[in-house]
Amino acid sequence: MTSHKSPLVPSAFHDMFNAQNIAVIGASENPSKLGFRIVQNLITQKKVVFPVNPHVSTTQVYPSVKDVPEKVDLAVIIVPPSVILEIIDECAIKGIRCVAIITEGFRETGPEGAELQEKLKQKLQQYDIRAIGPNTMGFHDVFTSFSICFLDVSDLQPGKVSISSQTGVLAGAFLKYINLSEHIGVNKVIDLGNMIDLDHADVLEFLLTDEKTQVIALHMEGLGDGPHFSRTLAQVTPHKPVIIVKGGVMPETRRVVESHTGSLVGDSLLFEKILKQAGALQVANFEEFVNLIKGFCFMPPPKGNKVALISGSGGTAVITIDALLKNGLHLAQFSENTLQQLKKFIPEHGKIQNPVDIWPAGVTFGLPQIYAETISILDQDPNVDVIITLLFRIRDFQYDPTPIIEAAKHCLKPIFFATMGHIVFEMRNELERNGFPTYTYGSQIARVLGSMWQYQQFCQKT
């Protein structure tokens, strides 16, 4: 028996994502069943699908995977837990090397389920079959529109980030939200479920070599093989940022985690130490998870920590500055040339400083034009590493953001926007459709930039 942490060549995930002949064990003729929807989705994706179910007597459905006449690259298993061991035996006889076990009812259900999962694990190791799951929604490849999930992902937009999780919602509702509402393009999505075999380290190894993945985002409950994870994480982070949100950091939530995926949570302080040493970026919640993913997907990390802040409100600027300082960032000292350029349109009674208060000039010359001119001037300042622009838009004071967007397109430095007001959604969508990360508050940008600067410093040292 070979070591189960020695992946197949080139990797189990590579084989799964490139599967062409797929057996769906537990296929159904009932449109309300997962077995029906998965088969239909795979047919739509132009895959060669072999439905398997001994209780369905039609010529299109095979009674056993052993009866499938062709080679099977991947078996998607949706059967009751009581027959799972028999199904794995049949997969081994057929010579199947990779399986995705959608079935739930294992370690997450209690002692009996844990015992069954252990037997399943031993059988997978015996046959050297690599497995994702159980208790998983599967995976998606947005670039190729390949998905073994029952959800339709054909409306998703491809992008830089690949996401791995231990909860199905990240492969479903959350994925749709960040892609369609937050304009974050997605590459691959993997739901590891209970991690009976393939775990976070295997995901990292796979995504490190995946050319389309530039940002890696992990939702974790259990650690899996801790030493393997630590080593692999340290190999990945110098090449790609790894953003992690972890559940079960409080003692009271560990019971909930165990009933969700049956994962052993482990020591939170030790986990944080592992991440810090490896240069990974841990966030506290899904809001910060989305915000940081957006930052890395839209902009490169800043080369320094000197920030130029443009605002039309002194109060929001002060709150943003506090957040910047708390996150290891500082206000840039403008060059003499920048100060002279700003003097051309800032009234004599206005203060020429960082942050730049554009309100007096905006009232006189028009906010879009002044925002745009200020962005262009600050982008030329060698003392500035990154620009934050706080925008405001209310029904009584509307304006066309096109000049701002055009100025931002010519920026050589990273630029981030925050939009406040009750009619900002159209403007926010327009900014993000043009490739500029947009948030509600400047303090959110400060936390994002703090993490991006932290990662930049890590990369400079490695």
C-alpha positions as CSV (number, residue, x, y, z in Angstrom):
1,M,0.0,0.0,0.0
2,T,1.4,3.4,-1.0
3,S,1.5,6.5,1.2
4,H,-1.8,8.3,0.8
5,K,-0.1,11.7,0.9
6,S,1.9,10.9,-2.2
7,P,-0.3,12.4,-4.9
8,L,-0.9,10.7,-8.3
9,V,1.1,12.2,-11.1
10,P,0.8,15.1,-11.6
11,S,-1.8,15.4,-8.8
12,A,-5.2,14.1,-7.9
13,F,-6.8,17.5,-8.2
14,H,-5.3,17.9,-11.7
15,D,-6.8,14.6,-12.7
16,M,-10.2,15.5,-11.3
17,F,-10.4,18.9,-13.0
18,N,-9.3,17.4,-16.3
19,A,-11.7,14.4,-16.1
20,Q,-13.6,13.7,-19.3
21,N,-15.4,10.4,-18.6
22,I,-17.5,10.7,-15.4
23,A,-19.6,8.2,-13.7
24,V,-22.4,9.5,-11.5
25,I,-23.1,6.7,-9.0
26,G,-26.5,7.4,-7.5
27,A,-28.0,9.0,-10.7
28,S,-31.7,9.6,-10.6
29,E,-34.6,10.2,-12.9
30,N,-36.3,12.5,-10.3
31,P,-35.6,16.1,-11.2
32,S,-35.7,17.0,-7.4
33,K,-32.8,14.7,-6.6
34,L,-29.1,15.7,-6.7
35,G,-28.3,12.7,-8.8
36,F,-30.5,14.0,-11.6
37,R,-29.3,17.6,-11.5
38,I,-25.6,16.6,-11.5
39,V,-26.1,14.4,-14.5
40,Q,-27.9,17.1,-16.4
41,N,-25.2,19.7,-15.6
42,L,-22.5,17.4,-16.8
43,I,-24.3,16.6,-20.0
44,T,-24.7,20.4,-20.6
45,Q,-20.9,20.7,-20.1
46,K,-20.3,18.2,-22.9
47,K,-18.8,15.6,-20.6
48,V,-19.1,11.9,-21.3
49,V,-21.5,10.9,-18.5
50,F,-22.3,7.4,-17.2
51,P,-25.3,7.4,-14.9
52,V,-25.2,4.5,-12.4
53,N,-28.1,3.2,-10.3
54,P,-29.1,-0.4,-9.8
55,H,-32.7,0.7,-9.0
56,V,-33.2,2.5,-12.3
57,S,-34.0,0.1,-15.2
58,T,-33.4,2.0,-18.4
59,T,-30.8,1.5,-21.1
60,Q,-29.2,4.8,-20.3
61,V,-28.4,3.9,-16.7
62,Y,-25.9,1.2,-15.6
63,P,-26.7,-1.1,-12.7
64,S,-23.0,-0.9,-11.5
65,V,-20.0,1.2,-12.3
66,K,-18.4,-2.2,-13.2
67,D,-20.7,-2.3,-16.2
68,V,-19.6,1.0,-17.7
69,P,-18.0,0.0,-21.0
70,E,-15.3,2.7,-21.0
71,K,-12.6,4.0,-18.8
72,V,-13.9,6.3,-16.0
73,D,-11.7,9.3,-15.0
74,L,-13.8,10.4,-12.0
75,A,-16.7,8.9,-10.0
76,V,-19.2,11.3,-8.4
77,I,-20.9,9.3,-5.6
78,I,-24.3,10.2,-4.2
79,V,-25.5,7.1,-2.4
80,P,-26.7,6.3,1.2
81,P,-23.8,5.9,3.6
82,S,-24.8,2.3,4.3
83,V,-23.6,1.2,0.8
84,I,-20.6,3.5,0.4
85,L,-18.0,0.7,1.2
86,E,-19.5,-1.5,-1.4
87,I,-19.4,1.3,-4.0
88,I,-15.7,1.9,-3.3
89,D,-15.0,-1.8,-3.9
90,E,-16.7,-1.6,-7.3
91,C,-14.8,1.6,-8.1
92,A,-11.5,-0.3,-7.3
93,I,-12.5,-3.2,-9.5
94,K,-13.3,-0.7,-12.4
95,G,-9.8,0.9,-11.9
96,I,-11.1,4.3,-10.9
97,R,-8.4,6.4,-9.2
98,C,-10.4,9.5,-8.2
99,V,-13.8,9.9,-6.5
100,A,-15.9,12.8,-5.2
101,I,-18.1,11.6,-2.3
102,I,-21.1,14.0,-2.1
103,T,-22.8,11.7,0.4
104,E,-23.1,13.1,3.9
105,G,-23.7,11.2,7.2
106,F,-20.2,10.4,8.4
107,R,-18.0,11.9,11.1
108,E,-20.2,15.0,11.4
109,T,-23.1,12.9,12.7
110,G,-21.5,11.4,15.7
111,P,-19.6,8.2,16.8
112,E,-21.3,5.8,14.4
113,G,-20.7,8.1,11.5
114,A,-17.1,8.6,12.6
115,E,-16.6,4.8,12.7
116,L,-18.0,4.5,9.1
117,Q,-15.7,7.3,7.9
118,E,-12.7,5.6,9.3
119,K,-13.6,2.3,7.5
120,L,-14.1,4.3,4.3
121,K,-10.7,6.0,4.8
122,Q,-9.0,2.6,5.2
123,K,-10.7,1.3,2.1
124,L,-9.6,4.3,0.0
125,Q,-6.0,3.8,1.2
126,Q,-6.2,0.1,0.5
127,Y,-7.1,0.8,-3.1
128,D,-5.0,3.9,-3.5
129,I,-8.1,5.9,-4.5
130,R,-7.9,9.7,-4.0
131,A,-11.1,11.3,-2.7
132,I,-12.6,14.6,-2.1
133,G,-15.3,14.7,0.6
134,P,-17.4,13.1,2.0
135,N,-20.1,15.7,2.8
136,T,-19.0,18.0,-0.1
137,M,-20.7,19.9,-2.9
138,G,-17.7,19.1,-5.2
139,F,-15.8,21.6,-7.3
140,H,-16.1,24.2,-10.1
141,D,-13.8,25.4,-12.8
142,V,-15.2,28.7,-13.9
143,F,-12.9,29.2,-16.9
144,T,-13.9,25.9,-18.4
145,S,-17.5,25.8,-16.9
146,F,-16.8,22.3,-15.5
147,S,-18.7,21.6,-12.3
148,I,-19.6,18.4,-10.6
149,C,-22.0,20.4,-8.3
150,F,-25.8,20.5,-8.7
151,L,-25.6,24.3,-9.1
152,D,-25.5,26.1,-12.4
153,V,-22.3,28.1,-12.6
154,S,-22.5,29.1,-16.2
155,D,-23.3,32.7,-15.3
156,L,-20.1,33.2,-13.3
157,Q,-17.2,35.4,-14.5
158,P,-13.7,34.0,-14.5
159,G,-10.9,35.7,-12.6
160,K,-7.8,35.4,-10.5
161,V,-8.8,33.9,-7.2
162,S,-9.3,30.2,-6.4
163,I,-11.3,29.4,-3.3
164,S,-11.2,26.2,-1.2
165,S,-13.6,25.7,1.7
166,Q,-15.1,23.2,4.1
167,T,-18.6,24.4,3.7
168,G,-20.9,24.1,0.7
169,V,-22.1,27.7,1.0
170,L,-18.8,29.0,-0.4
171,A,-19.3,26.8,-3.4
172,G,-22.8,28.1,-3.8
173,A,-24.5,31.3,-2.5
174,F,-21.2,32.9,-1.4
175,L,-19.6,32.2,-4.7
176,K,-22.5,33.8,-6.6
177,Y,-22.4,36.8,-4.3
178,I,-18.7,37.7,-4.6
179,N,-18.8,37.1,-8.3
180,L,-22.0,38.8,-9.4
181,S,-22.3,41.4,-6.6
182,E,-18.7,42.2,-5.7
183,H,-17.4,41.8,-9.3
184,I,-14.6,39.4,-8.1
185,G,-13.7,37.0,-10.9
186,V,-13.2,33.4,-9.8
187,N,-11.0,30.6,-11.2
188,K,-11.5,27.4,-9.3
189,V,-13.7,26.5,-6.3
190,I,-13.2,23.4,-4.1
191,D,-15.4,22.2,-1.3
192,L,-13.3,19.7,0.8
193,G,-16.1,18.6,3.1
194,N,-14.9,16.3,5.8
195,M,-11.4,15.9,4.2
196,I,-11.2,12.2,4.5
197,D,-8.2,12.3,2.1
198,L,-7.5,15.4,0.0
199,D,-7.0,18.4,2.3
200,H,-5.9,22.0,2.4
201,A,-2.3,21.1,1.7
202,D,-3.3,19.2,-1.4
203,V,-5.3,22.2,-2.5
204,L,-2.3,24.5,-2.0
205,E,0.0,22.2,-4.0
206,F,-2.4,22.1,-6.9
207,L,-3.1,25.8,-7.0
208,L,0.6,26.7,-6.7
209,T,1.1,25.1,-10.2
210,D,-2.2,26.4,-11.6
211,E,-1.3,29.3,-13.9
212,K,-4.7,30.9,-13.9
213,T,-4.7,31.1,-10.0
214,Q,-3.0,34.3,-8.8
215,V,-4.7,34.5,-5.4
216,I,-5.6,31.6,-3.1
217,A,-8.4,31.9,-0.5
218,L,-9.1,29.2,2.1
219,H,-12.0,28.7,4.5
220,M,-10.8,26.2,7.1
221,E,-12.3,24.4,10.0
222,G,-9.9,21.6,10.6
223,L,-6.2,21.6,9.7
224,G,-5.9,18.1,8.2
225,D,-2.3,16.9,8.1
226,G,-0.7,19.7,10.1
227,P,3.0,19.3,9.2
228,H,2.1,18.8,5.5
229,F,0.0,21.9,5.6
230,S,2.8,24.0,7.3
231,R,5.4,22.9,4.8
232,T,3.2,23.4,1.8
233,L,1.9,26.8,2.9
234,A,5.5,28.0,3.3
235,Q,6.3,26.9,-0.3
236,V,3.2,28.7,-1.7
237,T,3.2,32.1,-0.1
238,P,6.3,33.5,-1.7
239,H,4.6,33.0,-5.0
240,K,0.9,33.7,-4.4
241,P,-0.9,35.4,-1.5
242,V,-2.9,33.0,0.6
243,I,-5.9,34.5,2.5
244,I,-7.4,32.4,5.3
245,V,-10.6,32.6,7.3
246,K,-10.9,29.9,10.0
247,G,-14.0,28.8,11.9
248,G,-13.9,27.5,15.5
249,V,-11.3,29.9,17.0
250,M,-13.4,30.2,20.1
251,P,-13.9,27.3,22.5
252,E,-17.6,27.6,22.4
253,T,-17.7,27.1,18.6
254,R,-15.7,23.9,18.4
255,R,-18.7,21.8,19.1
256,V,-20.5,23.4,16.1
257,V,-17.5,22.7,13.9
258,E,-17.5,19.1,14.9
259,S,-21.2,18.7,14.0
260,H,-20.6,20.5,10.7
261,T,-17.7,18.6,9.2
262,G,-16.4,16.6,12.1
263,S,-13.1,18.4,12.0
264,L,-10.7,18.6,14.9
265,V,-10.2,22.4,15.3
266,G,-6.8,22.4,17.1
267,D,-5.1,25.2,19.0
268,S,-5.9,28.6,17.6
269,L,-2.7,30.3,18.9
270,L,-0.5,27.6,17.3
271,F,-2.5,28.0,14.0
272,E,-2.0,31.7,14.0
273,K,1.8,31.2,14.6
274,I,2.0,28.8,11.6
275,L,0.2,31.3,9.3
276,K,2.4,34.2,10.4
277,Q,5.7,32.3,10.0
278,A,4.5,31.2,6.5
279,G,3.4,34.7,5.4
280,A,-0.3,33.8,5.0
281,L,-2.9,36.4,5.8
282,Q,-5.6,35.5,8.3
283,V,-8.9,37.4,8.5
284,A,-11.5,37.4,11.2
285,N,-14.7,36.9,9.2
286,F,-16.3,36.6,5.8
287,E,-16.6,40.4,5.3
288,E,-12.8,40.8,5.7
289,F,-12.3,37.7,3.6
290,V,-14.2,39.3,0.7
291,N,-12.6,42.7,1.1
292,L,-9.0,41.3,1.1
293,I,-9.7,39.0,-1.9
294,K,-11.0,42.0,-3.8
295,G,-7.9,44.0,-3.0
296,F,-5.5,41.4,-4.3
297,C,-7.6,40.6,-7.3
298,F,-8.0,44.2,-8.4
299,M,-4.6,45.7,-7.5
300,P,-1.0,44.7,-6.9
301,P,0.4,45.1,-3.3
302,P,1.8,48.7,-2.7
303,K,5.6,49.0,-3.0
304,G,5.6,51.1,0.2
305,N,3.3,52.2,3.0
306,K,3.0,55.9,2.1
307,V,-0.7,56.8,1.3
308,A,-2.2,59.8,-0.4
309,L,-5.8,60.4,0.7
310,I,-8.4,62.3,-1.3
311,S,-11.6,63.2,0.4
312,G,-14.5,65.7,0.4
313,S,-15.1,65.2,4.1
314,G,-12.8,66.0,7.0
315,G,-14.6,63.7,9.4
316,T,-14.4,60.6,7.2
317,A,-10.8,61.4,6.4
318,V,-9.8,61.5,10.1
319,I,-11.4,58.1,10.7
320,T,-9.6,56.7,7.7
321,I,-6.3,58.1,8.8
322,D,-6.7,56.5,12.3
323,A,-7.3,53.1,10.6
324,L,-4.3,53.6,8.3
325,L,-2.0,54.2,11.2
326,K,-3.4,51.2,13.1
327,N,-2.6,49.0,10.1
328,G,1.0,50.0,9.6
329,L,0.5,52.7,7.0
330,H,1.4,56.4,7.0
331,L,0.3,59.6,5.1
332,A,2.8,60.5,2.4
333,Q,4.6,63.8,2.6
334,F,3.9,65.4,-0.8
335,S,6.7,66.7,-2.9
336,E,7.1,70.4,-3.6
337,N,6.0,69.9,-7.2
338,T,2.8,68.2,-6.0
339,L,2.0,71.1,-3.7
340,Q,2.5,73.6,-6.5
341,Q,0.3,71.6,-8.8
342,L,-2.5,71.4,-6.2
343,K,-2.3,75.2,-5.6
344,K,-3.6,75.8,-9.1
345,F,-7.1,74.8,-8.1
346,I,-7.4,74.7,-4.3
347,P,-8.6,78.1,-3.1
348,E,-6.3,80.3,-1.0
349,H,-8.3,79.6,2.1
350,G,-8.0,75.9,1.6
351,K,-5.3,73.8,3.1
352,I,-2.9,72.1,0.8
353,Q,-1.9,68.9,2.7
354,N,-2.5,65.2,2.9
355,P,-5.3,64.4,3.1
356,V,-6.4,66.5,0.2
357,D,-9.8,68.1,0.9
358,I,-11.2,68.6,-2.6
359,W,-14.6,70.0,-1.5
360,P,-13.9,73.7,-1.8
361,A,-12.4,73.3,-5.3
362,G,-15.1,70.8,-6.2
363,V,-17.9,73.3,-5.5
364,T,-16.1,75.8,-7.7
365,F,-14.9,73.6,-10.6
366,G,-17.0,70.5,-10.3
367,L,-16.3,67.4,-8.2
368,P,-15.5,64.9,-11.0
369,Q,-13.0,67.2,-12.6
370,I,-11.2,68.0,-9.3
371,Y,-11.2,64.4,-8.2
372,A,-9.7,63.4,-11.6
373,E,-7.1,66.2,-11.6
374,T,-6.0,65.4,-8.0
375,I,-5.6,61.7,-8.8
376,S,-3.4,62.5,-11.8
377,I,-1.2,64.8,-9.8
378,L,-0.7,62.4,-6.8
379,D,0.1,59.5,-9.2
380,Q,3.2,61.5,-10.3
381,D,4.5,62.1,-6.8
382,P,7.5,59.8,-6.0
383,N,6.6,60.0,-2.3
384,V,3.2,58.4,-2.8
385,D,2.9,54.6,-2.9
386,V,-0.9,54.2,-3.0
387,I,-3.9,56.4,-3.5
388,I,-7.2,56.2,-1.6
389,T,-10.2,58.2,-2.9
390,L,-13.3,58.8,-0.8
391,L,-16.2,59.5,-3.0
392,F,-19.6,60.9,-2.0
393,R,-22.8,60.9,-4.0
394,I,-26.3,61.9,-2.8
395,R,-29.5,62.7,-4.7
396,D,-29.1,66.4,-4.1
397,F,-25.5,66.4,-5.4
398,Q,-25.1,64.0,-8.3
399,Y,-22.2,63.8,-10.8
400,D,-20.9,61.6,-13.6
401,P,-17.9,59.6,-12.4
402,T,-16.5,59.1,-15.9
403,P,-13.6,61.7,-15.5
404,I,-12.6,60.0,-12.3
405,I,-12.6,56.5,-13.9
406,E,-10.5,57.8,-16.9
407,A,-8.0,59.4,-14.5
408,A,-7.7,56.2,-12.5
409,K,-7.2,54.1,-15.7
410,H,-3.9,56.1,-16.3
411,C,-2.7,55.6,-12.7
412,L,0.6,53.8,-12.3
413,K,0.1,53.4,-8.6
414,P,-2.5,51.2,-6.9
415,I,-5.7,53.2,-6.3
416,F,-8.7,52.3,-4.1
417,F,-12.1,53.9,-3.8
418,A,-14.8,54.2,-1.1
419,T,-18.3,55.3,-2.0
420,M,-20.7,56.8,0.5
421,G,-24.3,58.1,-0.1
422,H,-27.7,56.6,-0.9
423,I,-27.3,56.4,-4.7
424,V,-23.7,55.1,-5.0
425,F,-24.4,51.5,-6.2
426,E,-24.4,52.4,-9.9
427,M,-21.1,54.4,-9.4
428,R,-19.6,51.5,-7.4
429,N,-20.5,49.0,-10.1
430,E,-19.0,51.2,-12.8
431,L,-15.8,51.6,-10.9
432,E,-15.4,47.9,-10.3
433,R,-16.4,47.0,-13.8
434,N,-13.4,49.1,-14.9
435,G,-11.1,47.3,-12.5
436,F,-11.0,49.5,-9.4
437,P,-11.7,48.0,-5.9
438,T,-14.5,49.9,-4.2
439,Y,-15.6,49.7,-0.6
440,T,-18.1,51.5,1.6
441,Y,-15.6,53.0,4.2
442,G,-12.0,54.1,4.1
443,S,-11.3,52.1,7.2
444,Q,-12.1,48.9,5.2
445,I,-9.5,50.0,2.7
446,A,-7.0,50.6,5.5
447,R,-7.3,47.0,6.7
448,V,-7.0,45.7,3.2
449,L,-3.9,47.8,2.4
450,G,-2.4,46.9,5.8
451,S,-2.6,43.2,4.9
452,M,-1.4,43.8,1.4
453,W,1.6,45.8,2.7
454,Q,2.3,43.0,5.2
455,Y,2.4,40.5,2.4
456,Q,4.6,42.8,0.3
457,Q,7.1,43.0,3.1
458,F,7.1,39.3,3.5
459,C,7.8,38.8,-0.2
460,Q,10.7,41.3,0.0
461,K,12.3,39.3,2.7
462,T,12.0,35.9,1.0
